[in-house]
Amino acid sequence: MGKRETMRQMIDIFKKSFDNFFATIVLYQNQEEKLLKNFVENTPGISDEGRKVIDQWCNVYQKGIVNFKNVIDNGYTQIETLLDLDAVFLSQDLSEKM
């Protein structure tokens, strides 16, 4: 197995680990959001304005989660693209021969 295949396997393992971790965190976050909304709906002391603020907060958080995941996925795509370039491995091979 060459360096490129080894690097690909390592990156795939890291990506799958991150995806599993991220899915778990999102699952917990969604559950907590449901609990919060249920609490807000059943608490008479919270005003409509307070409910709107909590809904906006949840929406901002959800957008942040999506943006974060997109940035990470983009990073993995860039790394995979870099691995496709033969120049990186050619450079390493030349430096090892020196």
Biopython code that builds the backbone (N, CA, C, O; Angstrom):
import numpy as np
from Bio.PDB.StructureBuilder import StructureBuilder

atoms = [
    (1, "MET", "N", (0.845, -1.173, 0.000)),
    (1, "MET", "CA", (0.000, 0.000, 0.000)),
    (1, "MET", "C", (0.889, 1.234, 0.000)),
    (1, "MET", "O", (1.832, 1.335, 0.785)),
    (2, "GLY", "N", (0.580, 2.167, -0.886)),
    (2, "GLY", "CA", (1.381, 3.372, -1.012)),
    (2, "GLY", "C", (0.968, 4.440, -0.016)),
    (2, "GLY", "O", (0.016, 4.294, 0.752)),
    (3, "LYS", "N", (1.737, 5.527, -0.068)),
    (3, "LYS", "CA", (1.472, 6.646, 0.839)),
    (3, "LYS", "C", (0.102, 7.256, 0.588)),
    (3, "LYS", "O", (-0.612, 7.611, 1.525)),
    (4, "ARG", "N", (-0.251, 7.373, -0.666)),
    (4, "ARG", "CA", (-1.524, 7.997, -1.019)),
    (4, "ARG", "C", (-2.701, 7.199, -0.457)),
    (4, "ARG", "O", (-3.626, 7.774, 0.116)),
    (5, "GLU", "N", (-2.667, 5.885, -0.619)),
    (5, "GLU", "CA", (-3.757, 5.054, -0.118)),
    (5, "GLU", "C", (-3.822, 5.094, 1.407)),
    (5, "GLU", "O", (-4.905, 5.113, 1.992)),
    (6, "THR", "N", (-2.661, 5.107, 2.039)),
    (6, "THR", "CA", (-2.620, 5.200, 3.503)),
    (6, "THR", "C", (-3.228, 6.514, 3.968)),
    (6, "THR", "O", (-4.024, 6.537, 4.906)),
    (7, "MET", "N", (-2.854, 7.609, 3.311)),
    (7, "MET", "CA", (-3.406, 8.910, 3.678)),
    (7, "MET", "C", (-4.920, 8.952, 3.439)),
    (7, "MET", "O", (-5.662, 9.507, 4.249)),
    (8, "ARG", "N", (-5.366, 8.373, 2.346)),
    (8, "ARG", "CA", (-6.807, 8.345, 2.064)),
    (8, "ARG", "C", (-7.565, 7.587, 3.156)),
    (8, "ARG", "O", (-8.617, 8.028, 3.618)),
    (9, "GLN", "N", (-7.015, 6.444, 3.558)),
    (9, "GLN", "CA", (-7.664, 5.659, 4.600)),
    (9, "GLN", "C", (-7.710, 6.432, 5.917)),
    (9, "GLN", "O", (-8.721, 6.412, 6.619)),
    (10, "MET", "N", (-6.615, 7.109, 6.247)),
    (10, "MET", "CA", (-6.590, 7.901, 7.479)),
    (10, "MET", "C", (-7.628, 9.013, 7.429)),
    (10, "MET", "O", (-8.353, 9.237, 8.398)),
    (11, "ILE", "N", (-7.699, 9.701, 6.312)),
    (11, "ILE", "CA", (-8.663, 10.790, 6.169)),
    (11, "ILE", "C", (-10.090, 10.252, 6.222)),
    (11, "ILE", "O", (-10.961, 10.872, 6.832)),
    (12, "ASP", "N", (-10.335, 9.108, 5.591)),
    (12, "ASP", "CA", (-11.672, 8.501, 5.648)),
    (12, "ASP", "C", (-12.055, 8.146, 7.085)),
    (12, "ASP", "O", (-13.201, 8.342, 7.490)),
    (13, "ILE", "N", (-11.112, 7.632, 7.843)),
    (13, "ILE", "CA", (-11.377, 7.287, 9.247)),
    (13, "ILE", "C", (-11.682, 8.542, 10.042)),
    (13, "ILE", "O", (-12.631, 8.563, 10.826)),
    (14, "PHE", "N", (-10.887, 9.595, 9.850)),
    (14, "PHE", "CA", (-11.132, 10.851, 10.559)),
    (14, "PHE", "C", (-12.488, 11.436, 10.193)),
    (14, "PHE", "O", (-13.223, 11.911, 11.059)),
    (15, "LYS", "N", (-12.818, 11.397, 8.899)),
    (15, "LYS", "CA", (-14.092, 11.956, 8.438)),
    (15, "LYS", "C", (-15.270, 11.168, 9.003)),
    (15, "LYS", "O", (-16.246, 11.761, 9.463)),
    (16, "LYS", "N", (-15.190, 9.856, 8.971)),
    (16, "LYS", "CA", (-16.275, 9.033, 9.514)),
    (16, "LYS", "C", (-16.413, 9.234, 11.021)),
    (16, "LYS", "O", (-17.526, 9.279, 11.545)),
    (17, "SER", "N", (-15.292, 9.352, 11.711)),
    (17, "SER", "CA", (-15.336, 9.600, 13.155)),
    (17, "SER", "C", (-15.999, 10.940, 13.447)),
    (17, "SER", "O", (-16.850, 11.043, 14.331)),
    (18, "PHE", "N", (-15.604, 11.958, 12.701)),
    (18, "PHE", "CA", (-16.211, 13.272, 12.894)),
    (18, "PHE", "C", (-17.700, 13.235, 12.580)),
    (18, "PHE", "O", (-18.507, 13.776, 13.336)),
    (19, "ASP", "N", (-18.070, 12.599, 11.469)),
    (19, "ASP", "CA", (-19.486, 12.537, 11.081)),
    (19, "ASP", "C", (-20.318, 11.844, 12.161)),
    (19, "ASP", "O", (-21.420, 12.292, 12.475)),
    (20, "ASN", "N", (-19.800, 10.760, 12.727)),
    (20, "ASN", "CA", (-20.523, 10.060, 13.790)),
    (20, "ASN", "C", (-20.640, 10.926, 15.040)),
    (20, "ASN", "O", (-21.706, 11.005, 15.649)),
    (21, "PHE", "N", (-19.545, 11.570, 15.419)),
    (21, "PHE", "CA", (-19.554, 12.458, 16.575)),
    (21, "PHE", "C", (-20.531, 13.605, 16.356)),
    (21, "PHE", "O", (-21.323, 13.934, 17.240)),
    (22, "PHE", "N", (-20.471, 14.205, 15.184)),
    (22, "PHE", "CA", (-21.326, 15.348, 14.868)),
    (22, "PHE", "C", (-22.797, 14.948, 14.872)),
    (22, "PHE", "O", (-23.639, 15.685, 15.385)),
    (23, "ALA", "N", (-23.111, 13.786, 14.302)),
    (23, "ALA", "CA", (-24.493, 13.305, 14.279)),
    (23, "ALA", "C", (-25.012, 13.098, 15.701)),
    (23, "ALA", "O", (-26.174, 13.384, 15.987)),
    (24, "THR", "N", (-24.161, 12.607, 16.583)),
    (24, "THR", "CA", (-24.558, 12.408, 17.973)),
    (24, "THR", "C", (-24.828, 13.739, 18.658)),
    (24, "THR", "O", (-25.822, 13.887, 19.369)),
    (25, "ILE", "N", (-23.947, 14.703, 18.445)),
    (25, "ILE", "CA", (-24.126, 16.022, 19.049)),
    (25, "ILE", "C", (-25.405, 16.682, 18.527)),
    (25, "ILE", "O", (-26.147, 17.286, 19.301)),
    (26, "VAL", "N", (-25.663, 16.572, 17.237)),
    (26, "VAL", "CA", (-26.873, 17.156, 16.655)),
    (26, "VAL", "C", (-28.121, 16.468, 17.224)),
    (26, "VAL", "O", (-29.130, 17.123, 17.488)),
    (27, "LEU", "N", (-28.046, 15.169, 17.408)),
    (27, "LEU", "CA", (-29.164, 14.431, 17.992)),
    (27, "LEU", "C", (-29.472, 14.948, 19.398)),
    (27, "LEU", "O", (-30.631, 15.187, 19.734)),
    (28, "TYR", "N", (-28.434, 15.117, 20.214)),
    (28, "TYR", "CA", (-28.634, 15.657, 21.567)),
    (28, "TYR", "C", (-29.170, 17.081, 21.512)),
    (28, "TYR", "O", (-30.064, 17.438, 22.279)),
    (29, "GLN", "N", (-28.637, 17.887, 20.620)),
    (29, "GLN", "CA", (-29.083, 19.271, 20.502)),
    (29, "GLN", "C", (-30.556, 19.344, 20.106)),
    (29, "GLN", "O", (-31.312, 20.138, 20.666)),
    (30, "ASN", "N", (-30.956, 18.533, 19.161)),
    (30, "ASN", "CA", (-32.354, 18.533, 18.735)),
    (30, "ASN", "C", (-33.285, 18.101, 19.865)),
    (30, "ASN", "O", (-34.379, 18.644, 20.018)),
    (31, "GLN", "N", (-32.850, 17.130, 20.648)),
    (31, "GLN", "CA", (-33.653, 16.682, 21.788)),
    (31, "GLN", "C", (-33.774, 17.792, 22.830)),
    (31, "GLN", "O", (-34.851, 18.026, 23.377)),
    (32, "GLU", "N", (-32.673, 18.462, 23.097)),
    (32, "GLU", "CA", (-32.706, 19.566, 24.056)),
    (32, "GLU", "C", (-33.577, 20.716, 23.554)),
    (32, "GLU", "O", (-34.262, 21.371, 24.340)),
    (33, "GLU", "N", (-33.549, 20.956, 22.258)),
    (33, "GLU", "CA", (-34.385, 22.008, 21.690)),
    (33, "GLU", "C", (-35.869, 21.667, 21.855)),
    (33, "GLU", "O", (-36.679, 22.540, 22.169)),
    (34, "LYS", "N", (-36.221, 20.399, 21.643)),
    (34, "LYS", "CA", (-37.608, 19.980, 21.842)),
    (34, "LYS", "C", (-38.027, 20.165, 23.299)),
    (34, "LYS", "O", (-39.131, 20.629, 23.583)),
    (35, "LEU", "N", (-37.140, 19.798, 24.212)),
    (35, "LEU", "CA", (-37.446, 19.971, 25.632)),
    (35, "LEU", "C", (-37.622, 21.445, 25.982)),
    (35, "LEU", "O", (-38.537, 21.804, 26.724)),
    (36, "LEU", "N", (-36.756, 22.293, 25.453)),
    (36, "LEU", "CA", (-36.847, 23.723, 25.716)),
    (36, "LEU", "C", (-38.156, 24.298, 25.178)),
    (36, "LEU", "O", (-38.832, 25.062, 25.867)),
    (37, "LYS", "N", (-38.510, 23.931, 23.950)),
    (37, "LYS", "CA", (-39.751, 24.448, 23.364)),
    (37, "LYS", "C", (-40.975, 23.953, 24.133)),
    (37, "LYS", "O", (-41.941, 24.695, 24.312)),
    (38, "ASN", "N", (-40.934, 22.708, 24.582)),
    (38, "ASN", "CA", (-42.023, 22.171, 25.388)),
    (38, "ASN", "C", (-42.125, 22.939, 26.710)),
    (38, "ASN", "O", (-43.225, 23.261, 27.159)),
    (39, "PHE", "N", (-40.997, 23.225, 27.320)),
    (39, "PHE", "CA", (-40.974, 23.990, 28.561)),
    (39, "PHE", "C", (-41.538, 25.391, 28.349)),
    (39, "PHE", "O", (-42.340, 25.875, 29.149)),
    (40, "VAL", "N", (-41.113, 26.033, 27.270)),
    (40, "VAL", "CA", (-41.568, 27.396, 26.981)),
    (40, "VAL", "C", (-43.074, 27.426, 26.712)),
    (40, "VAL", "O", (-43.768, 28.335, 27.167)),
    (41, "GLU", "N", (-43.574, 26.445, 25.980)),
    (41, "GLU", "CA", (-45.000, 26.406, 25.665)),
    (41, "GLU", "C", (-45.860, 26.178, 26.902)),
    (41, "GLU", "O", (-46.988, 26.665, 26.975)),
    (42, "ASN", "N", (-45.333, 25.441, 27.872)),
    (42, "ASN", "CA", (-46.112, 25.086, 29.051)),
    (42, "ASN", "C", (-45.834, 25.974, 30.264)),
    (42, "ASN", "O", (-46.365, 25.723, 31.346)),
    (43, "THR", "N", (-45.028, 26.986, 30.098)),
    (43, "THR", "CA", (-44.743, 27.909, 31.192)),
    (43, "THR", "C", (-45.525, 29.197, 30.961)),
    (43, "THR", "O", (-45.265, 29.916, 29.996)),
    (44, "PRO", "N", (-46.482, 29.494, 31.841)),
    (44, "PRO", "CA", (-47.328, 30.665, 31.601)),
    (44, "PRO", "C", (-46.610, 31.998, 31.789)),
    (44, "PRO", "O", (-47.080, 33.008, 31.268)),
    (45, "GLY", "N", (-45.512, 32.042, 32.498)),
    (45, "GLY", "CA", (-44.846, 33.314, 32.775)),
    (45, "GLY", "C", (-43.986, 33.848, 31.647)),
    (45, "GLY", "O", (-43.474, 34.964, 31.743)),
    (46, "ILE", "N", (-43.815, 33.084, 30.586)),
    (46, "ILE", "CA", (-42.965, 33.524, 29.478)),
    (46, "ILE", "C", (-43.833, 34.259, 28.459)),
    (46, "ILE", "O", (-44.836, 33.729, 27.979)),
    (47, "SER", "N", (-43.433, 35.481, 28.139)),
    (47, "SER", "CA", (-44.207, 36.303, 27.201)),
    (47, "SER", "C", (-43.999, 35.837, 25.761)),
    (47, "SER", "O", (-43.116, 35.033, 25.460)),
    (48, "ASP", "N", (-44.841, 36.369, 24.895)),
    (48, "ASP", "CA", (-44.702, 36.048, 23.467)),
    (48, "ASP", "C", (-43.368, 36.540, 22.928)),
    (48, "ASP", "O", (-42.749, 35.894, 22.083)),
    (49, "GLU", "N", (-42.939, 37.683, 23.423)),
    (49, "GLU", "CA", (-41.637, 38.208, 22.989)),
    (49, "GLU", "C", (-40.505, 37.285, 23.438)),
    (49, "GLU", "O", (-39.551, 37.056, 22.694)),
    (50, "GLY", "N", (-40.614, 36.767, 24.633)),
    (50, "GLY", "CA", (-39.608, 35.820, 25.128)),
    (50, "GLY", "C", (-39.586, 34.550, 24.302)),
    (50, "GLY", "O", (-38.522, 33.992, 24.036)),
    (51, "ARG", "N", (-40.742, 34.101, 23.903)),
    (51, "ARG", "CA", (-40.828, 32.897, 23.062)),
    (51, "ARG", "C", (-40.204, 33.148, 21.685)),
    (51, "ARG", "O", (-39.532, 32.279, 21.130)),
    (52, "LYS", "N", (-40.435, 34.337, 21.152)),
    (52, "LYS", "CA", (-39.840, 34.683, 19.859)),
    (52, "LYS", "C", (-38.315, 34.704, 19.960)),
    (52, "LYS", "O", (-37.617, 34.236, 19.061)),
    (53, "VAL", "N", (-37.813, 35.247, 21.056)),
    (53, "VAL", "CA", (-36.359, 35.298, 21.245)),
    (53, "VAL", "C", (-35.785, 33.885, 21.324)),
    (53, "VAL", "O", (-34.749, 33.605, 20.721)),
    (54, "ILE", "N", (-36.437, 33.009, 22.048)),
    (54, "ILE", "CA", (-35.963, 31.620, 22.168)),
    (54, "ILE", "C", (-36.026, 30.919, 20.819)),
    (54, "ILE", "O", (-35.117, 30.166, 20.471)),
    (55, "ASP", "N", (-37.099, 31.159, 20.046)),
    (55, "ASP", "CA", (-37.196, 30.567, 18.702)),
    (55, "ASP", "C", (-36.087, 31.089, 17.792)),
    (55, "ASP", "O", (-35.485, 30.324, 17.038)),
    (56, "GLN", "N", (-35.820, 32.394, 17.863)),
    (56, "GLN", "CA", (-34.732, 32.963, 17.061)),
    (56, "GLN", "C", (-33.392, 32.368, 17.466)),
    (56, "GLN", "O", (-32.552, 32.074, 16.616)),
    (57, "TRP", "N", (-33.199, 32.195, 18.753)),
    (57, "TRP", "CA", (-31.951, 31.618, 19.252)),
    (57, "TRP", "C", (-31.774, 30.202, 18.710)),
    (57, "TRP", "O", (-30.685, 29.828, 18.274)),
    (58, "CYS", "N", (-32.847, 29.423, 18.741)),
    (58, "CYS", "CA", (-32.778, 28.049, 18.219)),
    (58, "CYS", "C", (-32.492, 28.051, 16.716)),
    (58, "CYS", "O", (-31.717, 27.226, 16.233)),
    (59, "ASN", "N", (-33.112, 28.970, 15.978)),
    (59, "ASN", "CA", (-32.869, 29.055, 14.528)),
    (59, "ASN", "C", (-31.428, 29.444, 14.220)),
    (59, "ASN", "O", (-30.813, 28.886, 13.312)),
    (60, "VAL", "N", (-30.891, 30.396, 14.973)),
    (60, "VAL", "CA", (-29.496, 30.803, 14.772)),
    (60, "VAL", "C", (-28.562, 29.634, 15.075)),
    (60, "VAL", "O", (-27.587, 29.406, 14.358)),
    (61, "TYR", "N", (-28.863, 28.913, 16.122)),
    (61, "TYR", "CA", (-28.032, 27.764, 16.478)),
    (61, "TYR", "C", (-28.074, 26.699, 15.380)),
    (61, "TYR", "O", (-27.041, 26.130, 15.026)),
    (62, "GLN", "N", (-29.268, 26.430, 14.841)),
    (62, "GLN", "CA", (-29.390, 25.442, 13.769)),
    (62, "GLN", "C", (-28.606, 25.878, 12.522)),
    (62, "GLN", "O", (-27.949, 25.057, 11.883)),
    (63, "LYS", "N", (-28.676, 27.159, 12.183)),
    (63, "LYS", "CA", (-27.905, 27.658, 11.043)),
    (63, "LYS", "C", (-26.409, 27.530, 11.309)),
    (63, "LYS", "O", (-25.640, 27.206, 10.404)),
    (64, "GLY", "N", (-26.004, 27.780, 12.533)),
    (64, "GLY", "CA", (-24.593, 27.624, 12.903)),
    (64, "GLY", "C", (-24.123, 26.189, 12.763)),
    (64, "GLY", "O", (-23.004, 25.935, 12.317)),
    (65, "ILE", "N", (-24.977, 25.254, 13.144)),
    (65, "ILE", "CA", (-24.635, 23.834, 13.010)),
    (65, "ILE", "C", (-24.436, 23.481, 11.537)),
    (65, "ILE", "O", (-23.469, 22.808, 11.178)),
    (66, "VAL", "N", (-25.349, 23.936, 10.695)),
    (66, "VAL", "CA", (-25.255, 23.645, 9.256)),
    (66, "VAL", "C", (-23.996, 24.283, 8.664)),
    (66, "VAL", "O", (-23.279, 23.647, 7.891)),
    (67, "ASN", "N", (-23.731, 25.527, 9.025)),
    (67, "ASN", "CA", (-22.539, 26.214, 8.512)),
    (67, "ASN", "C", (-21.259, 25.514, 8.965)),
    (67, "ASN", "O", (-20.330, 25.343, 8.175)),
    (68, "PHE", "N", (-21.210, 25.112, 10.229)),
    (68, "PHE", "CA", (-20.035, 24.421, 10.750)),
    (68, "PHE", "C", (-19.793, 23.117, 9.992)),
    (68, "PHE", "O", (-18.664, 22.816, 9.606)),
    (69, "LYS", "N", (-20.858, 22.349, 9.783)),
    (69, "LYS", "CA", (-20.731, 21.077, 9.059)),
    (69, "LYS", "C", (-20.263, 21.319, 7.626)),
    (69, "LYS", "O", (-19.441, 20.563, 7.108)),
    (70, "ASN", "N", (-20.779, 22.365, 6.985)),
    (70, "ASN", "CA", (-20.357, 22.679, 5.620)),
    (70, "ASN", "C", (-18.875, 23.046, 5.559)),
    (70, "ASN", "O", (-18.175, 22.649, 4.627)),
    (71, "VAL", "N", (-18.400, 23.796, 6.539)),
    (71, "VAL", "CA", (-16.982, 24.173, 6.581)),
    (71, "VAL", "C", (-16.110, 22.935, 6.749)),
    (71, "VAL", "O", (-15.093, 22.797, 6.068)),
    (72, "ILE", "N", (-16.491, 22.046, 7.637)),
    (72, "ILE", "CA", (-15.715, 20.821, 7.859)),
    (72, "ILE", "C", (-15.721, 19.948, 6.606)),
    (72, "ILE", "O", (-14.678, 19.437, 6.199)),
    (73, "ASP", "N", (-16.889, 19.778, 5.999)),
    (73, "ASP", "CA", (-16.967, 18.975, 4.772)),
    (73, "ASP", "C", (-16.127, 19.587, 3.657)),
    (73, "ASP", "O", (-15.470, 18.866, 2.906)),
    (74, "ASN", "N", (-16.144, 20.901, 3.547)),
    (74, "ASN", "CA", (-15.336, 21.596, 2.552)),
    (74, "ASN", "C", (-13.844, 21.352, 2.818)),
    (74, "ASN", "O", (-13.067, 21.155, 1.884)),
    (75, "GLY", "N", (-13.461, 21.365, 4.070)),
    (75, "GLY", "CA", (-12.062, 21.093, 4.421)),
    (75, "GLY", "C", (-11.644, 19.694, 4.010)),
    (75, "GLY", "O", (-10.558, 19.502, 3.462)),
    (76, "TYR", "N", (-12.499, 18.721, 4.270)),
    (76, "TYR", "CA", (-12.179, 17.352, 3.850)),
    (76, "TYR", "C", (-12.103, 17.245, 2.323)),
    (76, "TYR", "O", (-11.258, 16.524, 1.792)),
    (77, "THR", "N", (-12.970, 17.950, 1.631)),
    (77, "THR", "CA", (-12.925, 17.948, 0.168)),
    (77, "THR", "C", (-11.610, 18.538, -0.332)),
    (77, "THR", "O", (-11.014, 18.026, -1.280)),
    (78, "GLN", "N", (-11.162, 19.612, 0.307)),
    (78, "GLN", "CA", (-9.895, 20.229, -0.086)),
    (78, "GLN", "C", (-8.721, 19.298, 0.187)),
    (78, "GLN", "O", (-7.790, 19.228, -0.617)),
    (79, "ILE", "N", (-8.749, 18.596, 1.287)),
    (79, "ILE", "CA", (-7.675, 17.648, 1.597)),
    (79, "ILE", "C", (-7.668, 16.521, 0.574)),
    (79, "ILE", "O", (-6.607, 16.113, 0.101)),
    (80, "GLU", "N", (-8.855, 16.015, 0.231)),
    (80, "GLU", "CA", (-8.929, 14.951, -0.764)),
    (80, "GLU", "C", (-8.436, 15.433, -2.125)),
    (80, "GLU", "O", (-7.785, 14.682, -2.850)),
    (81, "THR", "N", (-8.740, 16.668, -2.473)),
    (81, "THR", "CA", (-8.256, 17.244, -3.725)),
    (81, "THR", "C", (-6.738, 17.358, -3.703)),
    (81, "THR", "O", (-6.069, 17.076, -4.697)),
    (82, "LEU", "N", (-6.208, 17.768, -2.570)),
    (82, "LEU", "CA", (-4.755, 17.873, -2.425)),
    (82, "LEU", "C", (-4.091, 16.509, -2.590)),
    (82, "LEU", "O", (-3.022, 16.404, -3.191)),
    (83, "LEU", "N", (-4.715, 15.480, -2.065)),
    (83, "LEU", "CA", (-4.154, 14.131, -2.206)),
    (83, "LEU", "C", (-4.157, 13.659, -3.658)),
    (83, "LEU", "O", (-3.335, 12.832, -4.053)),
    (84, "ASP", "N", (-5.076, 14.186, -4.434)),
    (84, "ASP", "CA", (-5.131, 13.804, -5.842)),
    (84, "ASP", "C", (-3.985, 14.407, -6.651)),
    (84, "ASP", "O", (-3.687, 13.944, -7.752)),
    (85, "LEU", "N", (-3.357, 15.420, -6.115)),
    (85, "LEU", "CA", (-2.244, 16.039, -6.827)),
    (85, "LEU", "C", (-0.986, 15.191, -6.654)),
    (85, "LEU", "O", (-0.555, 14.937, -5.529)),
    (86, "ASP", "N", (-0.418, 14.769, -7.731)),
    (86, "ASP", "CA", (0.782, 13.947, -7.677)),
    (86, "ASP", "C", (1.988, 14.739, -7.192)),
    (86, "ASP", "O", (2.961, 14.151, -6.720)),
    (87, "ALA", "N", (1.941, 16.044, -7.300)),
    (87, "ALA", "CA", (3.088, 16.875, -6.932)),
    (87, "ALA", "C", (3.455, 16.710, -5.462)),
    (87, "ALA", "O", (4.635, 16.742, -5.115)),
    (88, "VAL", "N", (2.473, 16.535, -4.606)),
    (88, "VAL", "CA", (2.741, 16.398, -3.173)),
    (88, "VAL", "C", (3.564, 15.151, -2.920)),
    (88, "VAL", "O", (4.572, 15.204, -2.216)),
    (89, "PHE", "N", (3.151, 14.037, -3.481)),
    (89, "PHE", "CA", (3.860, 12.781, -3.245)),
    (89, "PHE", "C", (5.169, 12.722, -4.028)),
    (89, "PHE", "O", (6.138, 12.113, -3.572)),
    (90, "LEU", "N", (5.203, 13.349, -5.197)),
    (90, "LEU", "CA", (6.438, 13.417, -5.967)),
    (90, "LEU", "C", (7.477, 14.200, -5.201)),
    (90, "LEU", "O", (8.641, 13.802, -5.158)),
    (91, "SER", "N", (7.085, 15.297, -4.600)),
    (91, "SER", "CA", (7.983, 16.106, -3.780)),
    (91, "SER", "C", (8.526, 15.321, -2.605)),
    (91, "SER", "O", (9.713, 15.414, -2.292)),
    (92, "GLN", "N", (7.677, 14.554, -1.954)),
    (92, "GLN", "CA", (8.116, 13.735, -0.819)),
    (92, "GLN", "C", (9.096, 12.670, -1.279)),
    (92, "GLN", "O", (10.108, 12.429, -0.621)),
    (93, "ASP", "N", (8.800, 12.027, -2.415)),
    (93, "ASP", "CA", (9.684, 10.993, -2.929)),
    (93, "ASP", "C", (11.060, 11.560, -3.283)),
    (93, "ASP", "O", (12.086, 10.936, -3.012)),
    (94, "LEU", "N", (11.072, 12.747, -3.892)),
    (94, "LEU", "CA", (12.345, 13.372, -4.243)),
    (94, "LEU", "C", (13.151, 13.744, -3.009)),
    (94, "LEU", "O", (14.369, 13.569, -2.982)),
    (95, "SER", "N", (12.483, 14.249, -2.002)),
    (95, "SER", "CA", (13.211, 14.624, -0.787)),
    (95, "SER", "C", (13.731, 13.406, -0.047)),
    (95, "SER", "O", (14.772, 13.486, 0.605)),
    (96, "GLU", "N", (13.034, 12.280, -0.129)),
    (96, "GLU", "CA", (13.513, 11.041, 0.498)),
    (96, "GLU", "C", (14.725, 10.494, -0.232)),
    (96, "GLU", "O", (15.611, 9.905, 0.387)),
    (97, "LYS", "N", (14.773, 10.683, -1.542)),
    (97, "LYS", "CA", (15.902, 10.179, -2.317)),
    (97, "LYS", "C", (17.171, 10.985, -2.065)),
    (97, "LYS", "O", (18.281, 10.485, -2.250)),
    (98, "MET", "N", (17.003, 12.227, -1.643)),
    (98, "MET", "CA", (18.171, 13.073, -1.374)),
    (98, "MET", "C", (18.792, 12.606, -0.127)),
    (98, "MET", "O", (19.799, 13.165, 0.309)),
]
sb = StructureBuilder()
sb.init_structure("model")
sb.init_model(0)
sb.init_chain("A")
sb.init_seg("    ")
for serial, (resi, resn, name, xyz) in enumerate(atoms, 1):
    if name == "N":
        sb.init_residue(resn, " ", resi, " ")
    sb.init_atom(name, np.array(xyz, "f"), 0.0, 1.0, " ", f" {name:<3s}", serial, name[0])
structure = sb.get_structure()
